[in-house]
Amino acid sequence: MSTASPRTTRNQEAAKTRTGTRSTNTGAGPRPLATAPHPPAPSQHTDQSTYCPNGHLVVQDNGQQSDEHGAYPQETSAASAAGYDAAQRIAPATPTQSHPAQSTPVHQHDPAADDAERYGEELSSLEAAVHTPTQSNHGGTIMTPGTGPYISTLPIPPEGGPGGGPPAKSADEMLDSLRAFSRPHGYDLVKRQPSNLRNGEYTRYAIACEAFGMHKSTSKGIRKATSRKIGCEFRGSIKSNKGMDGGWVFQLMDKPETRVHNHGPMARPQRAYYHNGSKDGWHGTVTPGGKYQPEAGRYHLYIGLFCPFAHRVNLVRCVKGLQELLPISIVKPYPKGDDRGWPGWEFAGCRGLSDLYEGATEDNVHGSRYLHDIYFRADKTYTGRYTVPVVWDTKTDTMVANESLEIMRWMSSGFDVLLPFDSPERNLSLYPGHHKAKIDEVKDWLTHDLNSGVYKAGFATSQGAYDRNLAPVFAALNQLELLIYTNGGPFVLGAEMTELDILAYPTIIRFDVIYVQHFKCNLGTIRGDYPVIHEWLKHLYWNVKGFKETTDFRHIKENYTRSHEKINPLGITPLGPFPDIKEGVNLDFLGQLRPGSVDHPAVLEHQKTLPAI
């Protein structure tokens, strides 16, 4: 495993100008208009199936739920699997092209939620295909991939040159040999994305074969047949601005021993498992006596302030007082990448000093431009989504965990030995023994019907799917309202803050400002229909350390409104509701407050299926 690289000049400059992670918008006053420029519209969009991720993007969280900003989708058909498989190899045609995030809300929802979006759209012919093996099936060594995939858009001759010989070992040598190989075919080689050397390894390298001279009229069938003979797959033509054939785009085929899906020509290498659990998740824990020992400064947390699943982990970090022990890096809320999620979440300064975003940071460990660099650094054969949260071990230079439900559970006690013995943070237990049974019971329907439910409703692609998935959301809210009221507040289970408060808050704080209008969860609002939840929410935000500090309404609003093109094609961010959260807290849960509810027949019917309070 390569060691952490020196910071690039770009990231060093970004570090000098970047701001802190706390939001300047408290919600008490008008939300300032966005200052970050909206990225230019992408040249092509198909399906918006990749939501944090990952990353949001779909890692299975606790084996049941997928995660918009951190997950790998449960494919529903061979066609959709083929589309997703191919999508994982897409890269921008030029280094400056901007792509707003196009992802399906897969932030920790069950497999049914994946019906909301389909993956099988035709690939754009203007984008290069990503390939990860180190050799093509004709035996020619191409290059050593570094912490990310490398991109090949041209047939590569055996042994790095048209007549054999030693493999190319530098950017210039590689370009020379590829150019010599392409010119006899009437094409010239043009560098489409700069190489990025890190510890002698190529992390990103994109090239394109462009036509020069007369119009090329070779049929697509001949191109396909010819390219396969030399170990490539024809991916399409690059059209010039005059409609002429501007070049061919190829993808190197995998080595013969790798698996090829039976539903298409896209070859995919067999996955190497460097960790336990599902193929797309890391499930390590930081605990005394374990593989990952608690040590100050050893671990690093990657999050997005927009992501409710990363939010729950950051909440635990703050309420447990781990800020100094566990530093963070924060990705920008948009763009996510193309409509398949490539290249994924970006760090501040990814595209230069003009590409900063208040509250986002550079990668403070590796100086990476993209979150996917972190994933490929841990596993060069990784095929899942690039999602937050991520816990990174700087000592062993690998990923510890990226499942939010698991992280928040062990993080609540994993660093206790490093905290002052008599500190309130050390003595705070979010999963106390006398509440474990109730926490587990409520957690089941809370995560399924509420946390994931808003995504299933919001990304429904038919009226029937929307109707089916909306009722459980408000049934869960009805039940949560009664639960807080019955226990007397100010927390979900009464006087003690528990995991349930951490699980509920990220969804509830986003409900009125995003989910009501953006995900069409408009049967009711928190501030208008759930007085008990509303006071619980305001109490956490205004009175409890860590909740306000981890909530950034600008990141939240602009992530959703500028990442989901099918839902909000113009990328307009609504100003309301105003304020983002109201001031003034009434803690008289057993006096003046009376529980509210949404009494739609479908909601009440689903509520009957939930466990009794």
HUUR-V148728 format. One record per residue. RES is the residue in three letters. SS is DSSP state (H for helix, E for strand, L for the rest). PHI is phi in whole degrees, -180 to 180 (NA if undefined). PSI is psi as a letter, one per 30 degrees, with the letter a starting at -180 (999 if undefined). Layout:
BEGIN
RES_SS_PHI_PSI / RES_SS_PHI_PSI
END
This chain:
BEGIN
MET_L_NA_k / SER_L_-72_l / THR_L_-86_l / ALA_L_-61_k / SER_L_-88_l / PRO_L_-63_l / ARG_L_-64_k / THR_L_-76_l / THR_H_-59_e / ARG_H_-59_e / ASN_H_-72_e / GLN_H_-65_e / GLU_H_-67_e / ALA_H_-62_e / ALA_H_-65_e / LYS_H_-69_f / THR_H_-107_f / ARG_L_-67_l / THR_L_-99_l / GLY_L_-72_l / THR_L_-93_f / ARG_L_-84_k / SER_L_-74_k / THR_L_-90_f / ASN_L_-97_j / THR_L_-82_f / GLY_L_95_f / ALA_L_-79_f / GLY_L_-122_a / PRO_L_-61_k / ARG_L_-76_k / PRO_L_-65_k / LEU_L_-65_k / ALA_L_-63_k / THR_L_-105_f / ALA_L_-74_k / PRO_L_-67_k / HIS_L_-74_k / PRO_L_-66_k / PRO_L_-61_l / ALA_L_-65_k / PRO_L_-69_l / SER_L_-68_e / GLN_L_-143_k / HIS_L_-136_k / THR_L_-124_c / ASP_L_-105_k / GLN_L_-99_i / SER_L_-105_g / THR_L_-132_i / TYR_L_-104_l / CYS_L_148_999 / PRO_L_NA_999 / ASN_L_NA_e / GLY_L_-32_g / HIS_L_-34_999 / LEU_L_NA_k / VAL_E_-159_i / VAL_L_-81_k / GLN_L_-75_k / ASP_E_-102_j / ASN_L_64_g / GLY_L_78_g / GLN_L_-126_e / GLN_E_-118_k / SER_L_-100_l / ASP_E_-137_k / GLU_L_-56_e / HIS_L_-97_g / GLY_L_-172_i / ALA_E_-165_l / TYR_L_-123_k / PRO_L_-68_k / GLN_L_-81_j / GLU_L_-68_k / THR_L_-103_f / SER_L_-160_l / ALA_H_-63_e / ALA_H_-65_e / SER_H_-67_e / ALA_H_-65_e / ALA_H_-63_e / GLY_H_-63_e / TYR_H_-67_e / ASP_H_-58_e / ALA_H_-68_e / ALA_H_-62_f / GLN_L_-68_f / ARG_L_-111_g / ILE_E_-88_k / ALA_E_-139_l / PRO_L_-62_k / ALA_L_-70_e / THR_L_-132_l / PRO_L_-69_f / THR_L_-100_f / GLN_L_-69_k / SER_L_-104_k / HIS_L_-131_j / PRO_L_-63_l / ALA_L_-59_k / GLN_L_-128_i / SER_L_-141_l / THR_L_-82_k / PRO_L_-67_j / VAL_L_-119_g / HIS_E_-66_j / GLN_L_54_i / HIS_L_-128_l / ASP_L_-76_l / PRO_H_-56_f / ALA_H_-61_f / ALA_H_-67_f / ASP_H_-71_f / ASP_H_-67_f / ALA_H_-64_e / GLU_L_-133_l / ARG_L_-119_k / TYR_L_-110_j / GLY_L_-172_g / GLU_L_-67_l / GLU_L_-65_k / LEU_L_-72_k / SER_L_-71_k / SER_L_-76_f / LEU_L_-92_g / GLU_L_-119_k / ALA_E_-83_k / ALA_E_-94_k / VAL_E_-91_k / HIS_E_-142_k / THR_L_-109_f / PRO_L_-62_l / THR_L_-90_f / GLN_E_-138_l / SER_L_-88_l / ASN_L_-79_f / HIS_L_-100_g / GLY_L_94_f / GLY_L_-79_k / THR_E_-74_k / ILE_L_-101_d / MET_L_-169_l / THR_L_-94_j / PRO_E_-67_k / GLY_L_-99_b / THR_L_-83_g / GLY_L_-141_l / PRO_L_-74_l / TYR_E_-111_l / ILE_E_-118_k / SER_L_-125_k / THR_L_-123_g / LEU_L_-151_k / PRO_L_-58_k / ILE_L_-105_k / PRO_L_-70_l / PRO_H_-58_k / GLU_H_56_g / GLY_H_82_f / GLY_L_-149_l / PRO_L_-63_f / GLY_L_-116_g / GLY_L_89_a / GLY_L_97_a / PRO_L_-68_l / PRO_L_-68_l / ALA_L_-66_k / LYS_L_-117_f / SER_L_-139_l / ALA_H_-60_e / ASP_H_-65_e / GLU_H_-63_e / MET_H_-66_e / LEU_H_-63_e / ASP_H_-61_e / SER_H_-69_e / LEU_H_-70_e / ARG_H_-65_e / ALA_H_-64_e / PHE_H_-75_e / SER_H_-87_f / ARG_H_-61_e / PRO_L_-61_f / HIS_L_-91_g / GLY_L_85_g / TYR_E_-128_l / ASP_E_-112_l / LEU_E_-95_k / VAL_E_-126_k / LYS_E_-75_k / ARG_E_-103_f / GLN_E_-151_k / PRO_L_-64_k / SER_L_-71_l / ASN_L_-133_j / LEU_E_-85_k / ARG_E_-135_j / ASN_L_55_h / GLY_L_81_g / GLU_E_-114_k / TYR_E_-82_k / THR_L_-103_e / ARG_L_-145_k / TYR_L_-154_j / ALA_E_-121_k / ILE_E_-137_l / ALA_E_-135_k / CYS_E_-98_j / GLU_E_-112_k / ALA_E_-74_k / PHE_L_-132_k / GLY_L_88_b / MET_L_-76_l / HIS_L_-63_k / LYS_L_-95_k / SER_L_-114_g / THR_L_-59_k / SER_L_-67_l / LYS_H_-63_e / GLY_H_-62_e / ILE_H_-66_e / ARG_H_-62_e / LYS_H_-64_e / ALA_H_-64_e / THR_H_-66_e / SER_H_-65_e / ARG_H_-67_e / LYS_H_-65_f / ILE_L_-104_g / GLY_L_84_g / CYS_E_-129_l / GLU_E_-116_k / PHE_E_-72_k / ARG_E_-107_f / GLY_E_135_a / SER_E_-110_k / ILE_E_-97_j / LYS_E_-88_k / SER_L_-78_l / ASN_L_-71_f / LYS_L_-102_g / GLY_L_84_f / MET_L_-82_l / ASP_E_-70_j / GLY_E_-96_f / GLY_E_152_l / TRP_E_-113_k / VAL_E_-115_k / PHE_E_-119_l / GLN_E_-127_k / LEU_E_-66_k / MET_L_-78_l / ASP_L_-75_l / LYS_L_-64_l / PRO_L_-56_e / GLU_L_-79_f / THR_L_-83_l / ARG_L_-77_k / VAL_E_-117_k / HIS_L_-63_k / ASN_L_-84_g / HIS_L_-110_g / GLY_L_169_l / PRO_L_-81_f / MET_L_-68_j / ALA_E_-83_k / ARG_L_-140_k / PRO_L_-67_k / GLN_L_-59_k / ARG_L_-75_k / ALA_L_-97_k / TYR_L_-95_j / TYR_L_-101_g / HIS_L_-154_l / ASN_L_-90_l / GLY_L_90_a / SER_L_-65_l / LYS_L_-68_f / ASP_L_-115_g / GLY_L_-134_l / TRP_L_-106_k / HIS_E_-127_h / GLY_L_-73_l / THR_L_-134_k / VAL_E_-96_j / THR_L_-155_k / PRO_L_-58_k / GLY_L_85_f / GLY_L_-96_a / LYS_L_-62_e / TYR_E_-107_j / GLN_L_-80_k / PRO_L_-68_k / GLU_L_-142_k / ALA_L_-64_k / GLY_L_78_f / ARG_L_-75_e / TYR_E_-108_l / HIS_E_-134_k / LEU_E_-110_k / TYR_E_-104_k / ILE_E_-141_l / GLY_L_-126_k / LEU_L_-69_f / PHE_L_-79_f / CYS_L_-86_k / PRO_H_-66_f / PHE_H_-82_e / ALA_H_-72_e / HIS_H_-61_e / ARG_H_-63_e / VAL_H_-70_e / ASN_H_-65_e / LEU_H_-62_e / VAL_H_-61_e / ARG_H_-55_e / CYS_H_-81_e / VAL_H_-70_f / LYS_L_-91_g / GLY_L_69_h / LEU_L_-102_g / GLN_L_-58_e / GLU_L_-78_f / LEU_L_-81_f / LEU_L_-131_i / PRO_E_-69_l / ILE_E_-131_l / SER_E_-126_k / ILE_E_-124_k / VAL_L_-79_l / LYS_L_-73_l / PRO_L_-75_f / TYR_L_-163_l / PRO_L_-79_l / LYS_L_-86_f / GLY_E_132_a / ASP_L_-77_a / ASP_L_-73_g / ARG_L_-111_g / GLY_L_94_g / TRP_L_-102_k / PRO_E_-89_g / GLY_L_98_a / TRP_L_-59_k / GLU_E_-110_l / PHE_L_-91_l / ALA_L_-58_k / GLY_L_83_g / CYS_L_-56_e / ARG_L_-107_g / GLY_L_122_a / LEU_L_-67_f / SER_L_-82_f / ASP_L_-106_h / LEU_L_-100_l / TYR_L_-146_k / GLU_L_-57_k / GLY_L_96_f / ALA_L_-91_l / THR_L_-129_l / GLU_L_-75_l / ASP_L_-75_j / ASN_L_-78_f / VAL_L_-106_e / HIS_L_-109_f / GLY_L_70_g / SER_L_-72_l / ARG_L_-85_e / TYR_E_-124_l / LEU_H_-66_e / HIS_H_-62_f / ASP_H_-60_e / ILE_H_-67_e / TYR_H_-65_e / PHE_H_-72_f / ARG_H_-67_e / ALA_H_-80_e / ASP_L_-154_j / LYS_L_-69_f / THR_L_-105_g / TYR_L_-59_k / THR_L_-123_g / GLY_L_-91_a / ARG_L_-86_l / TYR_L_-106_j / THR_L_-127_l / VAL_L_-110_k / PRO_L_-84_l / VAL_E_-137_k / VAL_E_-106_k / TRP_E_-113_k / ASP_E_-99_j / THR_L_-74_f / LYS_L_-77_e / THR_L_-98_f / ASP_L_57_h / THR_E_-154_l / MET_E_-84_k / VAL_E_-93_e / ALA_E_-159_l / ASN_L_-142_g / GLU_L_-106_j / SER_H_-64_e / LEU_H_-64_e / GLU_H_-72_e / ILE_H_-62_e / MET_H_-64_f / ARG_H_-70_e / TRP_H_-79_f / MET_H_-68_f / SER_H_-68_f / SER_H_-137_f / GLY_H_-63_f / PHE_L_-108_g / ASP_H_-57_e / VAL_H_-65_f / LEU_H_-94_f / LEU_L_-91_l / PRO_L_-53_k / PHE_L_-58_e / ASP_L_-101_g / SER_L_-77_k / PRO_H_-62_e / GLU_H_-66_e / ARG_H_-67_e / ASN_H_-83_f / LEU_L_-78_k / SER_L_-114_j / LEU_L_-87_f / TYR_L_-136_i / PRO_L_-69_k / GLY_H_-57_e / HIS_H_-74_f / HIS_H_-117_g / LYS_H_-58_e / ALA_H_-62_e / LYS_H_-69_e / ILE_H_-60_e / ASP_H_-63_e / GLU_H_-66_e / VAL_H_-70_e / LYS_H_-56_e / ASP_H_-61_e / TRP_H_-81_f / LEU_H_-66_e / THR_H_-73_e / HIS_H_-75_e / ASP_H_-89_e / LEU_H_-103_d / ASN_H_-57_e / SER_L_-88_f / GLY_H_-61_e / VAL_H_-63_e / TYR_H_-73_e / LYS_H_-64_e / ALA_H_-72_e / GLY_H_-67_f / PHE_L_-107_g / ALA_L_-62_k / THR_L_-110_g / SER_L_-146_l / GLN_H_-62_e / GLY_H_-63_e / ALA_H_-65_e / TYR_H_-64_e / ASP_H_-61_e / ARG_H_-65_e / ASN_H_-92_f / LEU_H_-79_e / ALA_H_-57_e / PRO_H_-61_f / VAL_H_-61_e / PHE_H_-80_f / ALA_H_-64_e / ALA_H_-66_e / LEU_H_-65_e / ASN_H_-57_e / GLN_H_-70_e / LEU_H_-65_e / GLU_H_-58_e / LEU_H_-68_e / LEU_H_-65_e / ILE_H_-65_e / TYR_H_-64_e / THR_H_-63_e / ASN_H_-84_f / GLY_L_81_g / GLY_L_60_a / PRO_L_-83_f / PHE_E_-108_l / VAL_L_-59_e / LEU_L_-103_g / GLY_E_111_b / ALA_L_-77_f / GLU_L_-105_k / MET_L_-76_k / THR_L_-133_a / GLU_H_-54_e / LEU_H_-64_e / ASP_H_-66_e / ILE_H_-66_e / LEU_H_-73_e / ALA_H_-80_e / TYR_H_-57_e / PRO_H_-58_e / THR_H_-77_e / ILE_H_-67_e / ILE_H_-67_f / ARG_H_-92_f / PHE_H_-65_e / ASP_H_-69_e / VAL_H_-81_f / ILE_H_-132_e / TYR_H_-68_e / VAL_H_-61_e / GLN_H_-93_e / HIS_H_-76_e / PHE_L_-102_g / LYS_L_60_g / CYS_L_-88_i / ASN_L_-110_g / LEU_L_-69_f / GLY_L_-174_l / THR_L_-126_l / ILE_H_-66_e / ARG_H_-73_f / GLY_H_-105_f / ASP_H_-124_f / TYR_L_-130_i / PRO_H_-61_e / VAL_H_-71_e / ILE_H_-60_e / HIS_H_-62_e / GLU_H_-70_e / TRP_H_-59_e / LEU_H_-63_e / LYS_H_-65_e / HIS_H_-62_e / LEU_H_-64_e / TYR_H_-67_e / TRP_H_-90_f / ASN_H_-114_f / VAL_L_-110_k / LYS_L_-57_k / GLY_L_106_f / PHE_L_-79_e / LYS_L_-63_e / GLU_L_-64_f / THR_L_-99_g / THR_L_-107_j / ASP_L_-126_j / PHE_H_-68_e / ARG_H_-67_e / HIS_H_-58_e / ILE_H_-63_e / LYS_H_-65_e / GLU_H_-75_f / ASN_H_-63_e / TYR_H_-69_e / THR_H_-74_f / ARG_L_-112_g / SER_L_-118_f / HIS_L_-118_i / GLU_L_-65_e / LYS_L_-68_e / ILE_L_-80_e / ASN_L_-137_i / PRO_L_-61_f / LEU_L_-89_f / GLY_L_66_g / ILE_L_-84_k / THR_L_-100_j / PRO_L_-61_k / LEU_L_-76_e / GLY_L_-92_l / PRO_L_-72_l / PHE_L_-122_k / PRO_L_-75_l / ASP_L_-58_e / ILE_L_-145_k / LYS_L_-80_l / GLU_L_-95_l / GLY_L_86_k / VAL_L_-127_k / ASN_L_-111_j / LEU_L_-96_g / ASP_L_-84_i / PHE_L_-66_f / LEU_L_-105_g / GLY_L_-115_c / GLN_L_-69_e / LEU_L_-71_k / ARG_L_-129_k / PRO_L_-65_k / GLY_L_-105_a / SER_L_-170_l / VAL_L_-109_k / ASP_L_-105_h / HIS_L_-62_k / PRO_H_-53_e / ALA_H_-67_e / VAL_H_-67_e / LEU_H_-64_e / GLU_H_-66_e / HIS_H_-70_e / GLN_H_-62_f / LYS_L_-64_f / THR_L_-84_f / LEU_L_-84_l / PRO_L_-60_k / ALA_L_-65_l / ILE_L_-67_999
END
